[in-house]
Amino acid sequence: MKLLPTLARGSSGRAEQMRILFVGFGNVGRTVARILTKERARFPGMGALDDLVVAGIVTRRGGSLACPEGIDLLGALESMETIGRFSEDMKGFCGMTGEEASAVLDYDVLVELSTLSIENRGEPASTHIRTALGRGCHAVSANKGPVAFSYRELSEIARITGREFLFETAVMDGAPVFNLCRSCLRGCSISAVDGILNSTTNYILGRMEEGADLPEAVKEAQKIGVAEADPGHDVDGWDASAKVAALANVILGGEITPFDVDRRGIGEVTCSEVREALRSGKRLKLICRAWKDEKGIHGKVGVEEISLDHPFSLVSGGGAVLRIHTDLMGPVIITQENPDLYDTAYGVLGDLIAIRQKA
Ligand SMILES: NC(=O)c1ccc[n+]([C@@H]2O[C@H](COP(=O)([O-])OP(=O)(O)OC[C@H]3O[C@@H](n4cnc5c(N)ncnc54)[C@H](OP(=O)(O)O)[C@@H]3O)[C@@H](O)[C@H]2O)c1
């Protein structure tokens, strides 16, 4: 295993420039780029990342950029915003894939922002991270696939190479779920987590309470950008199952995948069921659960009736909530109200700052 010399230290003892490789430059990547360039003045807390150098950006269909002295991040953002791809006359334009770039470029931190693949069991994102960590680089992932399918293996490589594998964005965007469990609940034993973790289905169920039927509510969610063009991952509960697997693996010490989660989406829920529940003082919610018992670690995603005075009932629109069941602290609840792409981008930036500050 060849380790790259990462985050070399200057005479001040402070690590010099942090070199980043982005794999994926969609909604999240572009919001990160916007915060670091044209909107930088709005976010004074981002100072720790001012000397960040972007060594490369890889996309699937929009071309890639790689340049040892750093690519033009603002130019890359503007090119994507105007023509939907990198312009071929940009410095460093190339056709590198994520596998190639993570294996050959000179970078300190891989930022994995490609699409979640359930069908390919988290690949190729897990390979990008495996390669980066194996070369002695850190990895930050907003993509939940690697955490849901390969957490045990990837965290072991990170341990051996002494690098960080961080993924705060993978569940509840930038809300500090993993940081909370790791850093603020030290000494507590966590036996279970439950909550509402898929904002698209929460929005759809809310619209159904107001009278829309499922196809109509899905269309509206797509129109306002809450649901993707292919909403199947959300409606069928796959996105929620990936989050349950990620939580079970990281927080409960499990080794499960989304395929091990007992999963039922909202595809068969009717408008009259939603309205009937409401009439009897309940709301239908897609509830995610992970728990451990003497038989092992379990995960479940399914529609449940929740009474109106339950804290989960208060989460409407695109919000999310997670309850963490501990021995010493009782249940601790973290909620998130109507997150947007800035919340998601913050999760990535917060992880980068954590790595920067440790260097
Ligand atoms: N959006 C959110 O609010 C949010 C919240 C939490 C977590 N996440 C996760 O963060 C990740 C990024 O989300 P997003 O909204 O930015 O997605 P997106 O807009 O669909 O962008 C995905 C990016 O990844 C690239 N890509 C896909 N497969 C690739 C591959 N095999 N190799 C290299 N590049 C590849 C795409 O390139 P092309 O466009 O050329 O195909 C695109 O640049 C996803 O895993 C998502 O689940 C998103």
The ligand as a Tripos MOL2 file, in Angstrom:
@<TRIPOS>MOLECULE
LIG
   48    52     1     0     0
SMALL
NO_CHARGES

@<TRIPOS>ATOM
      1 N1        -29.1390   16.7400   -2.7680 N.am      1 LIG1
      2 C1        -29.1730   16.6190   -1.4460 C.2       1 LIG1
      3 O1        -29.7700   17.4320   -0.7410 O.2       1 LIG1
      4 C2        -28.4140   15.5190   -0.7510 C.ar      1 LIG1
      5 C3        -28.5140   15.3960    0.6520 C.ar      1 LIG1
      6 C4        -27.7430   14.4110    1.3090 C.ar      1 LIG1
      7 C5        -26.9500   13.5500    0.5500 C.ar      1 LIG1
      8 N2        -26.9230   13.6770   -0.8230 N.ar      1 LIG1
      9 C6        -26.0900   12.7590   -1.5740 C.3       1 LIG1
     10 O2        -24.9990   13.4920   -2.1410 O.3       1 LIG1
     11 C7        -24.6470   12.9360   -3.4020 C.3       1 LIG1
     12 C8        -24.7050   14.0400   -4.4560 C.3       1 LIG1
     13 O3        -26.0270   14.5500   -4.5220 O.3       1 LIG1
     14 P1        -26.4420   15.5970   -5.6600 P.3       1 LIG1
     15 O4        -27.7900   16.1050   -5.2810 O.co2     1 LIG1
     16 O5        -25.3260   16.5540   -5.8920 O.co2     1 LIG1
     17 O6        -26.5720   14.6250   -6.9290 O.3       1 LIG1
     18 P2        -26.6350   15.0380   -8.4680 P.3       1 LIG1
     19 O7        -27.0790   16.4480   -8.5970 O.co2     1 LIG1
     20 O8        -27.3890   13.9670   -9.1610 O.co2     1 LIG1
     21 O9        -25.0960   14.9860   -8.9300 O.3       1 LIG1
     22 C9        -24.3710   13.7940   -8.9620 C.3       1 LIG1
     23 C10       -23.0050   14.0820   -9.5540 C.3       1 LIG1
     24 O10       -22.2480   12.8670   -9.5290 O.3       1 LIG1
     25 C11       -21.7660   12.5940  -10.8500 C.3       1 LIG1
     26 N3        -21.6400   11.1590  -10.9740 N.ar      1 LIG1
     27 C12       -22.6180   10.2200  -10.8800 C.ar      1 LIG1
     28 N4        -22.0850    8.9910  -11.0200 N.ar      1 LIG1
     29 C13       -20.7570    9.1520  -11.2050 C.ar      1 LIG1
     30 C14       -19.6730    8.2840  -11.4000 C.ar      1 LIG1
     31 N5        -19.8440    6.9720  -11.4560 N.pl3     1 LIG1
     32 N6        -18.4250    8.8020  -11.5470 N.ar      1 LIG1
     33 C15       -18.2450   10.1510  -11.4930 C.ar      1 LIG1
     34 N7        -19.2320   11.0420  -11.3200 N.ar      1 LIG1
     35 C16       -20.4700   10.5440  -11.1640 C.ar      1 LIG1
     36 C17       -22.7880   13.2250  -11.7670 C.3       1 LIG1
     37 O11       -22.2480   13.4380  -13.0450 O.3       1 LIG1
     38 P3        -23.2410   13.6060  -14.3200 P.3       1 LIG1
     39 O12       -24.1520   14.7510  -13.9740 O.co2     1 LIG1
     40 O13       -22.3080   13.8960  -15.4230 O.co2     1 LIG1
     41 O14       -23.9930   12.2950  -14.4290 O.co2     1 LIG1
     42 C18       -23.0390   14.5380  -11.0100 C.3       1 LIG1
     43 O15       -21.9880   15.4410  -11.2350 O.3       1 LIG1
     44 C19       -25.6420   11.7930   -3.6740 C.3       1 LIG1
     45 O16       -25.0620   10.5660   -3.3240 O.3       1 LIG1
     46 C20       -26.8050   12.1270   -2.7550 C.3       1 LIG1
     47 O17       -27.5300   10.9840   -2.3650 O.3       1 LIG1
     48 C21       -27.6090   14.6430   -1.4780 C.ar      1 LIG1
@<TRIPOS>BOND
     1     1     2 1
     2     2     3 2
     3     2     4 1
     4     4     5 ar
     5     4    48 ar
     6     5     6 ar
     7     6     7 ar
     8     7     8 ar
     9     8     9 1
    10     8    48 ar
    11     9    10 1
    12     9    46 1
    13    10    11 1
    14    11    12 1
    15    11    44 1
    16    12    13 1
    17    13    14 1
    18    14    15 2
    19    14    16 1
    20    14    17 1
    21    17    18 1
    22    18    19 2
    23    18    20 1
    24    18    21 1
    25    21    22 1
    26    22    23 1
    27    23    24 1
    28    23    42 1
    29    24    25 1
    30    25    26 1
    31    25    36 1
    32    26    27 ar
    33    26    35 ar
    34    27    28 ar
    35    28    29 ar
    36    29    30 ar
    37    29    35 ar
    38    30    31 1
    39    30    32 ar
    40    32    33 ar
    41    33    34 ar
    42    34    35 ar
    43    36    37 1
    44    36    42 1
    45    37    38 1
    46    38    39 2
    47    38    40 1
    48    38    41 1
    49    42    43 1
    50    44    45 1
    51    44    46 1
    52    46    47 1
@<TRIPOS>SUBSTRUCTURE
     1 LIG1         1 GROUP 0 **** ****
